[in-house]
Amino acid sequence: MKGSQLTVYADSRSVRTNRMTIVQWLLDEITKAGIQGATVIEASESIDRHGKYHAARFFELIDQPVAITVAADETRIDSLLERLRQGDVTLFYTRFPVEYALIGAHTNPPDESTKYP
């Protein structure tokens, strides 16, 4: 299949919107856009668009930068981006055209019990 890979970057886990952490909110919006599967990548350090340094510290993980990556068809990625634009948070993202598919012995679609919350 052909579509896009979208990676959304958040400067800090401390960002909250709709009474959820930024990660919870992004995963919720991803699910609402009909995308199954997302990878949350926790970074140790980053510099935001204002030049501010963010880092995960031993005693303070709240400032830990995160990135969430998904791959889906163009319609679902467009839907997700529109949902994120309507949110009350500023995010940076990258989008690339990709080819994607399931491979291996167990390529049946997941049942309801294996979907994200």
Backbone bond lengths (Angstrom), bond angles and torsions (degrees), N, CA, C in turn:
res aa  C-N    CA-C-N  psi(-1)  N-CA   C-N-CA  omega(-1)  CA-C   N-CA-C  phi
1 M - - - 1.440 - - 1.518 108.86 -
2 K 1.304 115.52 153.56 1.455 120.64 177.25 1.524 109.10 -115.61
3 G 1.319 115.39 146.43 1.459 121.01 -178.64 1.508 110.00 -174.51
4 S 1.320 115.96 -142.66 1.458 121.57 -179.59 1.518 110.41 -132.09
5 Q 1.321 114.37 150.33 1.459 120.99 167.58 1.517 106.42 -104.85
6 L 1.315 116.03 125.14 1.456 122.42 -179.10 1.520 108.65 -116.04
7 T 1.328 116.27 128.30 1.456 121.46 174.25 1.518 107.69 -120.19
8 V 1.337 115.64 125.40 1.459 122.72 179.92 1.522 107.14 -109.60
9 Y 1.335 115.56 130.92 1.460 121.91 -176.86 1.528 109.89 -110.04
10 A 1.327 116.01 132.76 1.471 121.85 174.41 1.520 107.67 -118.58
11 D 1.326 116.50 132.56 1.463 121.93 -176.95 1.516 112.85 -62.38
12 S 1.323 116.26 -29.81 1.453 118.94 -170.97 1.519 110.56 -158.24
13 R 1.326 116.63 143.42 1.465 121.26 174.76 1.527 111.43 -66.36
14 S 1.327 117.74 -15.75 1.466 121.08 -176.79 1.527 112.35 -72.68
15 V 1.324 117.55 -16.06 1.470 120.64 179.47 1.527 108.34 -63.78
16 R 1.320 115.35 132.39 1.463 121.04 179.08 1.527 108.69 -129.30
17 T 1.312 115.19 145.03 1.455 121.15 174.57 1.522 107.93 -148.53
18 N 1.297 116.79 143.66 1.471 122.33 -177.77 1.525 111.60 50.36
19 R 1.334 116.92 38.05 1.472 123.88 178.33 1.527 112.77 61.61
20 M 1.323 116.87 27.51 1.466 122.29 176.71 1.519 108.72 -129.30
21 T 1.331 115.93 156.69 1.462 118.18 171.17 1.514 107.88 -67.01
22 I 1.312 116.44 161.34 1.461 120.11 -179.60 1.528 110.71 -60.51
23 V 1.326 117.29 -37.06 1.467 120.26 179.70 1.518 110.71 -66.42
24 Q 1.333 117.77 -46.44 1.468 120.88 178.19 1.522 110.62 -59.41
25 W 1.336 116.30 -45.15 1.460 120.30 -178.42 1.531 111.14 -63.96
26 L 1.336 117.38 -44.47 1.467 119.81 179.25 1.524 111.50 -62.87
27 L 1.331 117.73 -43.93 1.461 119.81 178.26 1.528 111.28 -63.14
28 D 1.313 117.02 -36.57 1.469 121.21 177.04 1.529 110.65 -64.90
29 E 1.331 117.21 -44.73 1.468 120.76 179.27 1.532 111.22 -66.98
30 I 1.309 117.53 -35.61 1.463 121.61 176.89 1.521 109.77 -61.87
31 T 1.322 116.16 -45.83 1.465 120.95 178.90 1.529 110.78 -63.17
32 K 1.336 117.36 -44.16 1.470 121.10 179.89 1.527 111.88 -63.83
33 A 1.329 117.79 -26.94 1.470 121.43 177.68 1.527 111.65 -80.43
34 G 1.338 117.21 0.11 1.461 121.01 176.97 1.518 113.88 83.47
35 I 1.310 117.26 18.01 1.460 121.07 179.94 1.517 108.66 -96.94
36 Q 1.327 115.45 126.82 1.461 120.53 177.91 1.515 108.11 -103.46
37 G 1.296 116.22 119.74 1.452 121.41 177.46 1.512 111.85 104.26
38 A 1.311 115.70 130.37 1.457 122.57 177.35 1.517 107.31 -155.44
39 T 1.304 115.87 148.95 1.457 120.87 177.19 1.520 108.93 -117.91
40 V 1.328 116.32 124.48 1.455 122.18 177.00 1.528 107.04 -98.00
41 I 1.319 115.42 122.34 1.458 121.34 -178.88 1.525 107.59 -113.01
42 E 1.312 116.00 119.92 1.458 121.34 179.49 1.522 108.49 -94.81
43 A 1.309 116.37 120.97 1.466 121.79 -178.76 1.522 109.60 -95.59
44 S 1.305 115.64 156.49 1.466 118.41 178.44 1.523 111.56 -88.66
45 E 1.349 117.23 -29.37 1.461 120.31 -178.59 1.524 110.30 -150.37
46 S 1.339 115.64 154.58 1.464 121.13 173.78 1.523 109.27 -160.71
47 I 1.311 115.38 165.77 1.457 122.64 171.96 1.516 106.17 -124.03
48 D 1.333 117.60 124.79 1.456 120.15 -176.26 1.532 112.02 -81.68
49 R 1.321 116.25 -178.57 1.467 121.40 -175.33 1.518 113.21 -66.30
50 H 1.333 117.19 -15.20 1.464 121.52 177.62 1.531 111.94 -97.09
51 G 1.333 116.08 2.42 1.452 120.79 -179.24 1.521 113.99 85.22
52 K 1.337 117.49 7.16 1.462 121.16 179.89 1.527 109.66 -79.94
53 Y 1.320 115.61 135.12 1.457 123.16 -179.78 1.527 109.78 -84.23
54 H 1.339 117.41 132.99 1.461 123.12 176.22 1.524 107.57 -123.63
55 A 1.321 116.35 139.84 1.464 119.84 -179.99 1.517 110.74 -152.09
56 A 1.328 114.45 147.41 1.460 120.78 173.12 1.518 107.51 -83.20
57 R 1.296 116.02 121.28 1.461 121.68 178.90 1.528 108.99 -107.50
58 F 1.304 116.15 156.32 1.468 120.75 -178.40 1.520 111.87 -54.64
59 F 1.321 117.70 -44.37 1.458 120.83 -177.01 1.525 113.03 -94.83
60 E 1.314 118.04 -6.62 1.459 120.54 -175.31 1.532 110.38 -143.00
61 L 1.327 115.97 88.04 1.462 120.55 179.34 1.520 112.12 -85.05
62 I 1.329 117.97 -4.20 1.462 122.15 -175.60 1.526 112.25 -62.30
63 D 1.335 118.23 -27.38 1.462 121.89 -179.00 1.532 111.88 -92.25
64 Q 1.333 116.98 13.86 1.461 121.19 -177.27 1.521 111.01 -71.68
65 P 1.346 117.25 124.79 1.461 120.21 176.84 1.534 110.37 -71.15
66 V 1.334 116.41 149.26 1.461 121.30 178.37 1.526 109.94 -136.59
67 A 1.328 114.65 154.78 1.462 122.06 173.13 1.522 107.07 -133.99
68 I 1.316 116.45 140.51 1.466 121.53 177.78 1.521 107.79 -122.69
69 T 1.337 115.61 126.84 1.459 121.67 -176.84 1.523 110.66 -116.48
70 V 1.337 115.78 136.46 1.462 122.67 174.99 1.526 108.85 -135.63
71 A 1.319 115.95 158.49 1.458 122.08 172.12 1.522 107.43 -133.04
72 A 1.326 116.89 133.41 1.463 121.08 -178.21 1.525 108.81 -164.06
73 D 1.342 115.51 175.94 1.459 119.85 176.91 1.529 109.98 -68.03
74 E 1.316 115.91 161.28 1.476 121.52 -174.81 1.531 112.69 -57.64
75 T 1.326 117.11 -38.53 1.465 120.84 -178.49 1.522 111.38 -61.50
76 R 1.327 116.43 -45.04 1.473 119.68 -179.34 1.531 111.72 -70.20
77 I 1.327 116.91 -37.60 1.473 119.40 177.17 1.527 109.80 -65.07
78 D 1.335 117.20 -43.41 1.470 120.43 176.76 1.526 111.04 -59.96
79 S 1.327 116.70 -42.06 1.465 121.31 178.51 1.532 110.43 -62.35
80 L 1.313 117.20 -43.84 1.460 120.76 178.76 1.523 111.08 -62.60
81 L 1.321 117.45 -45.73 1.460 120.40 179.51 1.528 111.45 -60.37
82 E 1.315 117.25 -39.37 1.468 120.14 178.16 1.531 110.27 -64.72
83 R 1.329 117.39 -41.57 1.467 121.49 177.82 1.524 110.06 -61.58
84 L 1.339 117.13 -42.29 1.462 120.96 -178.77 1.523 111.21 -68.13
85 R 1.334 116.92 -36.17 1.478 120.14 177.55 1.525 111.43 -63.03
86 Q 1.321 117.64 -30.31 1.458 121.88 -179.80 1.525 112.53 -81.01
87 G 1.333 117.26 -10.96 1.462 121.49 179.14 1.519 110.81 -73.75
88 D 1.299 115.25 166.08 1.459 121.48 -177.16 1.533 110.44 -101.22
89 V 1.344 116.22 49.25 1.459 120.92 -177.76 1.531 108.58 -149.82
90 T 1.328 115.92 144.60 1.457 120.60 178.10 1.524 108.57 -94.37
91 L 1.322 116.21 126.65 1.457 122.16 -178.26 1.523 109.84 -130.62
92 F 1.318 116.15 154.14 1.461 122.73 172.50 1.521 106.49 -109.00
93 Y 1.340 117.78 141.13 1.464 119.49 178.18 1.521 110.59 -141.35
94 T 1.327 114.25 159.77 1.457 122.15 170.55 1.525 107.40 -125.49
95 R 1.327 115.63 148.44 1.463 121.44 -178.75 1.524 108.44 -138.62
96 F 1.330 115.45 129.84 1.457 121.26 -179.32 1.522 109.86 -132.97
97 P 1.333 117.83 144.43 1.465 119.84 172.81 1.528 109.50 -69.98
98 V 1.335 116.65 136.90 1.466 121.12 -179.76 1.518 110.65 -140.57
99 E 1.313 114.05 160.86 1.457 122.05 167.79 1.518 105.67 -109.89
100 Y 1.327 117.68 134.26 1.458 120.20 -176.47 1.518 110.61 -143.59
101 A 1.338 116.04 155.18 1.461 122.50 178.35 1.518 108.51 -170.27
102 L 1.316 115.46 165.29 1.458 121.37 171.94 1.521 107.75 -90.99
103 I 1.318 116.87 141.08 1.461 120.75 174.92 1.521 108.34 -131.91
104 G 1.302 116.76 160.42 1.457 120.95 176.63 1.510 112.20 109.15
105 A 1.316 114.65 179.54 1.461 122.12 -173.88 1.524 112.98 -70.62
106 H 1.316 117.25 -29.65 1.473 120.59 -174.61 1.519 109.63 -111.17
107 T 1.330 117.47 69.84 1.459 120.92 -176.24 1.516 113.21 -102.23
108 N 1.334 118.08 12.40 1.460 119.93 175.92 1.517 109.29 -68.10
109 P 1.336 117.54 147.87 1.463 119.58 177.81 1.527 110.43 -58.25
110 P 1.347 117.78 144.93 1.469 119.90 -179.88 1.518 111.25 -67.36
111 D 1.328 115.51 149.90 1.465 117.73 175.03 1.521 109.41 -82.01
112 E 1.320 115.98 175.87 1.471 121.41 -174.30 1.529 112.48 -58.81
113 S 1.334 118.16 -28.27 1.465 119.79 -175.81 1.528 112.85 -73.99
114 T 1.333 118.57 -14.01 1.466 120.20 -177.67 1.522 112.98 -102.19
115 K 1.319 119.08 3.48 1.460 121.54 178.94 1.515 110.30 -77.80
116 Y 1.344 115.12 160.30 1.454 120.60 176.86 1.512 110.81 -65.66
117 P 1.350 116.65 152.11 1.468 119.08 178.80 1.507 111.81 -65.62
